[in-house]
Amino acid sequence: MATLITNIASLITVDAAGQRSRTGAAMREIGEIRDGAILFDDTIRWIGTSEDALSLLNDEARLTALGIVVADLEIVDAEGRTVLPGFVDSHTHVVFAGSRATEFARRLQGVSYQEIAAEGGGILATVNAVRDASVEDLVHVGEGLVHSAMEHGTTTMEIKSGYGLTLDSELRQLEAVAILNDTMAPRIMATFMGAHDVPPEYRDRREAYVDHIIDDMLPRVAEQGIAQFCDAFVDTGYFTNDDGRRIAAAAKAHGLIPKIHADELSAFGAAEMAAESGAISADHLLFASEAGIESMKKHGTVATLLPGTAYTLRLPYAPARRMIDAGAVVALATDCNPGSCFCENMQQIISLACMNMGMSIEEAITASTLHGAAALGVAEYVGSLEVGKMADIVMYDVAGYADLVYHFGTNKVVSVWIEGEEQ
């Protein structure tokens, strides 16, 4: 079954001519086609204007050459709406158990994230709930959040483990991620994050826990064959830069691609370490240094910024403007999790990025699509609307893309196609 959408007031392609990223001023070049049209089955076959589409419809030989069976072609009138690539949310923690709403209320009263963590709350509160949860329990929570993310325009997302911190519970979280990928429409990629925090049983033996991750957990995770990435929280009170280097090296030895939670709570030098260790992305980066920004640019490490977390924790926002102007590859993601950012809506993240991090709407769109795909190593087939890429397409009930930020706080999605199938 093929589909031709016509009468698109604003067709945003984020066309990067086959490249994984657009940096600097080029981030603002989002490939808008006015009165656009797009033809696709599971992949994108043709892109142009509505006028060109009329000519195409009258040329059966050309359609056949594009692999389209005319009798099976569905024509959709966008009625002057806007179409974008599906969002690629490259950093989430949506497989978990329990609620931390009470902690959120306490933070509003002035108690810090670090104080709550020191009391045994924070990540460790979710750890206790996940250890008691079944795979089915974890899938149930994830299903609701993945579906909601899709309804808000996300077609590809990453999901981390890291809320069990034992071998068994980490493998169960990854199993739940695999089930979500197999049973739900969005494309889901898995990250092992045994180094999310030091579990209570290793509280005064952090180095021994790092040895456990490297010697015991990573081999079993690799054997399980679900996770593509390995992440570690490198910051004050969590894991050191040396820990991060060791975990990244061990992950690569087992065929996993490193990622790093970096410089979220302090200027820790983790961005530099992530880039030098070959991480595909360094995430958070609220306190990234100039040296860290330069190192990420040099090594091609994607700077994944999570403004929803800064908003929720009332922390300074990451220096997006400096990163973009320096030529780094900047992505945006939700960091949807039960503690520091309970938001699966990428439209909201774009709004926060524009209003609080000095990003233009065009830069935020590029960061949420093409660069999100770069942060997952999949920019060759998702993240932009280009001939040959997967037909992950979202239609919004607005006349132009600026309304995604201008008319904030509402969901403007009317239709979602993933690999050409309307959801």
RARA-V601338 format. One line per field, one symbol per residue. ss: DSSP state (a for helix, b for strand, c for the rest). burial: # if it has 9 or more other ideal C-beta (glycine too) atoms within 8 Angstrom, else .. A space follows every 10 residues. Layout:
ss->???
burial->???
This chain:
ss->cbbbbbbbbb bbcccccccc cccaaaaacc cbbbbbbbbb ccbbbbbbba aaaaaaacca aaaaacccca aabbbbbccc cbbbbcbbbc cbcccccccc aaaaaaaacc ccaaaaaacc ccaaaaaaaa acccaaaaaa aaaaaaaaaa accbbbbbbb ccccccaaaa aaaaaaaaaa aaacccbbbb bbbbbcccca aacccaaaaa aaaaaaaaaa aaaaccccbb bbbbccccbc aaaaaaaaaa aaacccbbbb bbccccccca aaaaaacccc bbbbccccca aaaaaaaaac cbbbbcaaaa aaacccccca aaaaaacccb bbcccbbccc bccccaaaaa aaaaaacccc aaaaaaaaca aaaacccccc cccccccccb ccbbbbcccc ccaaaacccc ccbbbbbbcc bbc
burial->.######### ####.#...# ###...##.# ###.###### #.######## .##..##... ..##.#.#.. ..#..#.#.. ########## ########.# ..##.##... ..#..##... ########## #.#.#.###. ###.###### ########## #####...## ########## #..#.##### #########. .#...#..## .###.##### ##.#.##.## #####..##. #.######## ##.#.##### #####..### #####.#.## #########. .######.#. ########## ###.#.#### ####.#.### #########. #.######## ####.##.#. ########## ######.##. .#####..## ######.#.. #.###.#... .##..##### ...
